[in-house]
Amino acid sequence: MSHNGHPASTPRTSWKQPRLLHFRLPSLFKSHTSSSTSSFAAADRAASTASGSEAAPTPDAASISSAVPLTYPHTEKELPLAIQIQNLQGSDGAIHEDYSEAHKLFRDHAGHAPKGVLPQTINPDEETVPGIVHPGSTGVIYCSDRAMANGFNYANSHDWANLGQGAPEVGEIPNAPPRPTSIDMPTDSLEYAPTTGVKDLRTAVADLYNHTYRVGKESQYTFENVCIVPGGRAGLSRVAAVVGDVYTSYQIPDYTAYDQVLSAFRRLVPVPTALDPENHYRFDIKQAEKDIRTQGIAVIIASNPRNPTGQVIKDKELSDLVELAREGTTVVLDEFYSWYVYPDGDEEEDYGKSISSAAYVDDVDTDPVVIIDGLTKNWRLPGWRICWVIGPKNLISALSQSGSFLDGGANHPMQLAAIALVQPEYVAVAKVALQKHFKMKRDHVLKRLHELGLEVDCPPTSTFYIWLNLAKLPAPLNNGLTFFEELLKEQTIVIPGIFFDINPSHRRNLFHSPCHHFVRLSFGPPLADLDKGLDAMERVLRKVRKEGLRNFGHSYKPSLTSPIDLTSLSHA
Ligand SMILES: Cc1ncc(COP(=O)(O)O)c(C=O)c1O
């Protein structure tokens, strides 16, 4: 234990703790402050907590809270200490992830040690299986593991608020068609289904897209343009498996699985581009054109609407993107949130519209536009694992091949049951109900965040995610990983932003990630769960006001080492 009662941090096995901060802090503080003794002491202590140092004095809570008028929202003037600490995390690099307990926990997890920069931490378990390289835990698994370490388990999951949940609520919602409760299982359905899917479902999906997006267009989708796949990630993997030896571009932040799925297929070369927060994370078509010319990008992949920012490419921008495809670049659009687009107005006629690139395709067999969607989000049936890829016939035939060695096709009885759910009449009712209900939840969460002083820079116009910037909170709460750990203590799960960065393990200092200050909040769960999570945030912020920052940023539970049951947490 350290002198201040915090557990001494676990020594790193792979490199030495930097001790730089002890020497640099005082001079830094002199240059930033008007020499308030309590601020100095508090900041010094904050640094000592983070570094595990024995050197700095410990101020009492009262001295911190009197030095830090923690009202939210706050201005720079109101939060001198917070600003001072944030300054320390600035470009001079004086504060590093090594001083953060939450980041140490992350680095200690298998596969997350910095790669190619510092010696890799060896996990003895991995070495017992010759030739196996641990891919590193995905965001979902890491967050689940940390939740378990904090007492989450299957039996008590209802006591927790899971705002990390990347799935919509699956129960009844007002005015939606009733939830399916049983399925038929004719004897034929006990056979394998074709790897491209059951023909009647493929036809029904093609008809739905023609009905929704292609009325009056000469070129229409047929079953040959549709491949049924066992889930969205299976669709992505099937596509990635048939991408050749080419540069494939994706953007940050985006759905976490792209990084892992793309890197699993070693022929293609993933090329990330960072989206600009100043520009509301907009997809920059001019930049894409330039990248195609200068870097030879052959394939672009993006979620649209976008997870985690809740922004959407639509109208002319979407039509320009499809045009870009026609000029010779394959554009793969993951349209899983295509119904989760919220109208500005609240009249009946404002609801029921969805967004798909299918509306801008000229020729369904020659425009290289690939759409992935399915029952997971729009139909609120993530457990069914029935999804589809839509594109030119030749692509579908290639996907049939990759499906035959990757996944063997989607569940046969569920495909048959899905046919009734993709009928236009069913969809029309389900879509309106979904948009009304989720818009209500979005507005509710945004209002409560505003009341807590947590302003959302970029409110979501689509999806069920809020990309929340914590930069204005006092350190260490202003980074996603620490905020996540603090909420776990309050039985609430959110997803730290760094999981939406490309391969964060490759960064020398996670504090430099563009997603460092962010968390993703999901308003997928039912309203009562959302309130439970927001209440937890309120408690954390109240505690800061009352006790200052001394109780934050440390004393986290060690990760579990035994195999853990992840079945009760849903996907990110
Ligand atoms: C953008 C996006 N695409 C695909 C998926 C995964 O879909 P599935 O659960 O069907 O694999 C998700 C799930 O979170 C997602 O957010």
The ligand as a MOL file (V3000), in Angstrom:
LIG
                    3D

  0  0  0     0  0            999 V3000
M  V30 BEGIN CTAB
M  V30 COUNTS 16 16 0 0 0
M  V30 BEGIN ATOM
M  V30 1 C -22.1760 -0.9380 -37.3460 0
M  V30 2 C -22.4040 -2.3540 -36.9490 0
M  V30 3 N -22.3150 -3.3230 -37.8500 0
M  V30 4 C -22.4930 -4.6110 -37.5230 0
M  V30 5 C -22.7790 -4.9730 -36.2260 0
M  V30 6 C -22.8580 -6.4240 -35.8350 0
M  V30 7 O -23.9500 -7.0620 -36.1500 0
M  V30 8 P -24.1500 -8.5880 -35.6740 0
M  V30 9 O -24.3880 -8.5650 -34.2100 0
M  V30 10 O -25.3140 -9.0370 -36.4690 0
M  V30 11 O -22.8930 -9.3330 -35.9950 0
M  V30 12 C -22.8630 -4.0020 -35.2470 0
M  V30 13 C -23.1320 -4.3970 -33.8450 0
M  V30 14 O -22.9040 -3.7080 -32.9080 0
M  V30 15 C -22.6700 -2.6580 -35.6100 0
M  V30 16 O -22.7220 -1.6790 -34.6910 0
M  V30 END ATOM
M  V30 BEGIN BOND
M  V30 1 1 1 2
M  V30 2 1 2 3
M  V30 3 2 2 15
M  V30 4 2 3 4
M  V30 5 1 4 5
M  V30 6 1 5 6
M  V30 7 2 5 12
M  V30 8 1 6 7
M  V30 9 1 7 8
M  V30 10 2 8 9
M  V30 11 1 8 10
M  V30 12 1 8 11
M  V30 13 1 12 13
M  V30 14 1 12 15
M  V30 15 2 13 14
M  V30 16 1 15 16
M  V30 END BOND
M  V30 END CTAB
M  END
